[in-house]
Amino acid sequence: MIYPRLPKNDESRYPPNSLWKKEPTAEFTYGERLKRIKFLRKHSKTDPKAMVVAHRLESCEPDYRCLSGACPECGRLFQRWFVRRSKKFIATHIDRAGHDLVAISLVPSDLFIRPGYLTALNIRNFIRRAKLKLKKAGVDVALGGLDFSFNEHRDSKYSPFWCPHFYLITSTKDKKALGKKLRRLFPPKQKKIPRAVKITSFKNKAFRRSYALKMNFKRRIGYNDIRKIRKCRNTSRDKLRATERLELFIYLDLIGFADRIFFLSASLL
């Protein structure tokens, strides 16, 4: 197989200095790629597709990147590219006079994926449906990314599931009104997703932009938090188990990086 050569102005040509606090280093992601290859080879006995991904990651070199969505080194470069390019895009297309910059964490609660069925997710249709709802809410331009978590309950109150969700950057004249519209279009699921929409103020800083395309995926564990006044849902985070990592790596390799970028009415690419 011939692997694509990156253009001379690609991210790997820039100085390797950190763009945001606690950014993974090139040395760290190189080590993570080697660990991932070993992991995929080990589990290829249960899923032959793992060996295909392992071979692709093994081929990754500075001038011939594998471009696999499961590659930690390519993921780091892709995230740095996004952080660089999105700064000017946000300032030019999203940050408008009389509007407040906001970040929206959005969990479409109409699609929960059972373990073992992640590859059945048509990511483009999933994003398209989200865009239609955002337009109904009056959002005309937005930029962000798609993230994945594996959700379960500490006391098995619901079945475990994969939860694809969005982190979007946009602007609004009325944050409260926008929140009400989005919550009607993206309703919560009482047990599984008690809070499907979260809107916070956004500053066009590298760390906040990097959050839109995270490369580190977690297991979210729900539990009931009993306090003095009321009982509420809360979550803790942990590492993905081996079976979950295997399924996610194969899916990330399948979809690549470009399909994880969410843009509404404009594009970075």
C-alpha positions as CSV (number, residue, x, y, z in Angstrom):
1,M,0.0,0.0,0.0
2,I,1.2,3.5,-0.8
3,Y,0.7,6.0,2.1
4,P,0.1,9.7,1.4
5,R,3.0,12.2,1.7
6,L,2.1,15.2,3.8
7,P,2.4,18.6,2.3
8,K,5.4,20.7,3.3
9,N,3.2,23.1,5.2
10,D,1.6,20.4,7.3
11,E,1.6,20.6,11.1
12,S,4.7,18.4,11.6
13,R,6.8,21.2,9.9
14,Y,6.0,23.7,12.6
15,P,8.1,24.1,15.8
16,P,7.2,21.4,18.3
17,N,6.6,23.9,21.2
18,S,3.5,23.4,23.2
19,L,0.4,25.3,22.0
20,W,-1.6,24.8,25.2
21,K,-1.1,23.7,28.8
22,K,-0.7,19.9,29.2
23,E,-0.6,19.3,25.5
24,P,0.7,15.8,24.8
25,T,4.3,15.9,23.5
26,A,5.6,14.3,20.3
27,E,7.6,11.8,22.4
28,F,4.6,10.8,24.4
29,T,2.4,10.2,21.4
30,Y,5.2,8.2,19.7
31,G,5.2,5.9,22.8
32,E,1.4,5.7,22.8
33,R,1.5,4.6,19.1
34,L,3.9,1.8,20.0
35,K,1.7,0.7,22.9
36,R,-1.4,0.8,20.7
37,I,0.3,-1.4,18.0
38,K,1.2,-4.0,20.7
39,F,-2.4,-3.9,22.0
40,L,-3.9,-4.3,18.6
41,R,-1.6,-7.2,17.7
42,K,-2.5,-8.9,21.0
43,H,-6.3,-8.6,20.3
44,S,-6.2,-9.5,16.6
45,K,-7.0,-13.1,17.6
46,T,-10.5,-12.0,18.6
47,D,-10.9,-9.4,15.8
48,P,-8.8,-9.7,12.6
49,K,-9.6,-6.0,11.8
50,A,-7.3,-5.1,14.7
51,M,-4.3,-6.4,12.8
52,V,-5.2,-4.2,9.8
53,V,-5.1,-1.2,12.1
54,A,-1.9,-2.3,13.7
55,H,-0.2,-2.6,10.3
56,R,-1.4,0.9,9.4
57,L,0.0,2.4,12.6
58,E,3.3,0.6,12.1
59,S,3.7,2.3,8.7
60,C,3.4,5.8,10.3
61,E,6.6,7.9,9.7
62,P,7.3,11.6,9.7
63,D,7.1,12.0,5.9
64,Y,4.5,9.3,5.3
65,R,1.9,9.6,8.0
66,C,-0.7,6.8,8.2
67,L,-3.5,9.3,8.8
68,S,-5.4,6.6,10.8
69,G,-8.0,8.1,13.1
70,A,-6.6,5.6,15.7
71,C,-3.0,6.9,15.5
72,P,-2.0,8.9,18.5
73,E,0.8,10.7,16.6
74,C,-1.4,11.7,13.7
75,G,-4.1,12.6,16.2
76,R,-1.8,15.0,18.0
77,L,-0.8,16.7,14.7
78,F,-4.5,16.9,13.6
79,Q,-5.5,18.5,16.9
80,R,-2.6,21.0,16.7
81,W,-3.7,21.8,13.1
82,F,-7.2,22.4,14.3
83,V,-6.1,24.7,17.1
84,R,-4.0,26.8,14.8
85,R,-6.6,27.1,12.0
86,S,-9.6,27.6,14.2
87,K,-8.3,30.7,15.9
88,K,-8.7,33.0,12.9
89,F,-11.8,31.2,11.7
90,I,-13.6,31.9,15.0
91,A,-12.4,35.5,15.1
92,T,-13.6,36.0,11.5
93,H,-16.7,34.0,11.1
94,I,-18.1,33.4,14.6
95,D,-17.1,36.2,17.0
96,R,-19.5,39.0,16.0
97,A,-20.3,42.4,17.4
98,G,-23.2,42.2,19.9
99,H,-22.9,38.5,20.3
100,D,-21.3,36.4,23.1
101,L,-19.0,33.5,22.2
102,V,-20.2,30.3,23.7
103,A,-19.3,26.6,23.8
104,I,-22.1,24.1,23.6
105,S,-21.7,20.5,24.9
106,L,-24.4,18.6,23.1
107,V,-25.5,15.0,23.6
108,P,-28.1,13.8,21.1
109,S,-30.1,11.4,23.3
110,D,-31.9,9.7,20.4
111,L,-29.0,7.5,19.6
112,F,-27.4,5.2,22.1
113,I,-25.1,2.5,20.7
114,R,-24.8,-0.9,22.3
115,P,-21.3,-2.3,22.9
116,G,-20.2,-4.2,19.8
117,Y,-22.2,-2.1,17.4
118,L,-20.2,1.1,17.1
119,T,-19.2,0.5,13.5
120,A,-22.9,0.6,12.6
121,L,-22.9,4.4,13.3
122,N,-23.2,6.4,10.1
123,I,-21.3,9.4,11.4
124,R,-22.2,11.7,8.5
125,N,-26.0,11.1,8.9
126,F,-25.5,11.6,12.7
127,I,-23.9,15.0,12.1
128,R,-26.4,15.9,9.5
129,R,-29.3,15.4,11.9
130,A,-27.6,17.5,14.5
131,K,-27.1,20.3,12.0
132,L,-30.8,20.4,11.1
133,K,-31.7,20.8,14.8
134,L,-29.1,23.5,15.3
135,K,-30.6,25.5,12.4
136,K,-34.0,25.1,13.9
137,A,-32.6,26.6,17.1
138,G,-31.3,29.6,15.1
139,V,-27.6,28.7,15.1
140,D,-26.3,29.8,11.7
141,V,-22.6,29.2,12.0
142,A,-20.7,26.8,14.4
143,L,-17.4,24.9,14.6
144,G,-16.4,22.0,16.7
145,G,-15.8,18.3,16.9
146,L,-17.2,14.9,17.7
147,D,-16.2,13.1,20.9
148,F,-16.9,9.6,22.2
149,S,-17.5,8.2,25.6
150,F,-18.6,4.8,27.0
151,N,-21.3,5.3,29.5
152,E,-22.5,3.0,32.3
153,H,-24.0,3.1,35.7
154,R,-22.2,2.1,38.9
155,D,-25.3,0.2,40.1
156,S,-26.4,-1.1,36.6
157,K,-29.4,1.3,36.5
158,Y,-29.2,1.1,32.7
159,S,-27.4,-0.9,30.1
160,P,-23.9,0.4,29.0
161,F,-23.7,2.3,25.7
162,W,-21.5,4.3,23.5
163,C,-22.4,8.0,23.5
164,P,-21.1,10.1,20.6
165,H,-21.5,13.8,21.5
166,F,-20.4,17.3,20.3
167,Y,-18.4,20.2,21.5
168,L,-19.3,23.3,19.4
169,I,-18.2,26.9,19.3
170,T,-20.7,29.5,18.2
171,S,-22.1,32.9,19.2
172,T,-25.4,34.2,20.4
173,K,-27.2,37.4,21.4
174,D,-29.2,35.6,24.1
175,K,-27.5,32.6,25.7
176,K,-30.6,31.8,27.9
177,A,-33.0,31.8,24.9
178,L,-30.6,29.6,22.9
179,G,-30.4,27.1,25.8
180,K,-34.2,26.8,25.9
181,K,-34.5,26.1,22.2
182,L,-31.7,23.5,22.2
183,R,-33.1,21.7,25.2
184,R,-36.4,21.3,23.4
185,L,-34.6,19.9,20.4
186,F,-32.1,17.8,22.4
187,P,-34.2,16.5,25.4
188,P,-32.5,14.7,28.2
189,K,-33.0,11.0,29.1
190,Q,-33.6,10.9,32.8
191,K,-31.4,8.0,33.6
192,K,-28.9,7.8,30.8
193,I,-28.5,11.5,29.9
194,P,-29.9,13.8,32.6
195,R,-28.3,16.9,31.0
196,A,-28.1,16.8,27.2
197,V,-27.2,20.5,26.6
198,K,-24.6,22.6,28.4
199,I,-23.8,26.2,27.3
200,T,-20.8,28.1,28.7
201,S,-18.9,31.3,27.9
202,F,-16.0,30.7,25.5
203,K,-12.7,32.5,25.1
204,N,-10.8,32.0,21.9
205,K,-7.8,30.4,23.6
206,A,-5.8,27.4,22.4
207,F,-6.8,25.2,25.3
208,R,-10.5,25.8,24.8
209,R,-10.2,25.2,21.1
210,S,-8.2,21.9,21.7
211,Y,-11.1,20.6,23.7
212,A,-13.2,20.4,20.5
213,L,-11.1,17.5,19.1
214,K,-10.0,15.5,22.1
215,M,-7.9,12.4,21.4
216,N,-8.2,10.9,24.8
217,F,-11.5,9.0,25.4
218,K,-13.0,8.0,28.7
219,R,-15.5,5.7,30.4
220,R,-18.2,7.8,32.2
221,I,-19.7,6.1,35.2
222,G,-23.0,7.4,36.4
223,Y,-24.1,7.2,40.1
224,N,-26.7,8.7,42.4
225,D,-25.2,11.5,44.6
226,I,-27.3,11.8,47.7
227,R,-26.9,15.3,49.3
228,K,-28.5,17.0,52.2
229,I,-31.0,18.9,50.1
230,R,-31.7,16.6,47.1
231,K,-30.7,13.5,45.3
232,C,-29.0,14.0,41.9
233,R,-27.1,12.2,39.1
234,N,-23.4,12.6,38.9
235,T,-20.6,10.9,36.9
236,S,-17.0,9.9,37.4
237,R,-14.4,9.1,34.7
238,D,-12.2,6.1,34.2
239,K,-10.1,4.5,31.5
240,L,-11.8,2.4,28.8
241,R,-11.5,-1.3,29.2
242,A,-9.7,-3.4,26.7
243,T,-12.8,-4.5,24.8
244,E,-14.0,-0.9,24.6
245,R,-10.6,0.4,23.4
246,L,-10.4,-2.2,20.7
247,E,-13.9,-1.4,19.4
248,L,-13.2,2.3,19.4
249,F,-9.8,2.1,17.8
250,I,-11.2,0.1,14.9
251,Y,-14.0,2.6,14.4
252,L,-11.7,5.6,14.6
253,D,-9.5,4.0,12.0
254,L,-12.6,3.5,9.8
255,I,-13.8,7.1,9.9
256,G,-10.5,9.0,9.9
257,F,-10.1,12.5,11.2
258,A,-12.0,14.8,8.8
259,D,-15.4,13.4,9.7
260,R,-14.9,14.3,13.3
261,I,-14.8,18.0,12.5
262,F,-18.3,19.7,12.8
263,F,-18.8,22.8,10.8
264,L,-22.1,24.6,10.1
265,S,-22.2,27.0,7.1
266,A,-18.4,27.2,6.8
267,S,-15.4,24.9,6.7
268,L,-11.8,24.9,7.8
269,L,-10.8,22.3,5.1
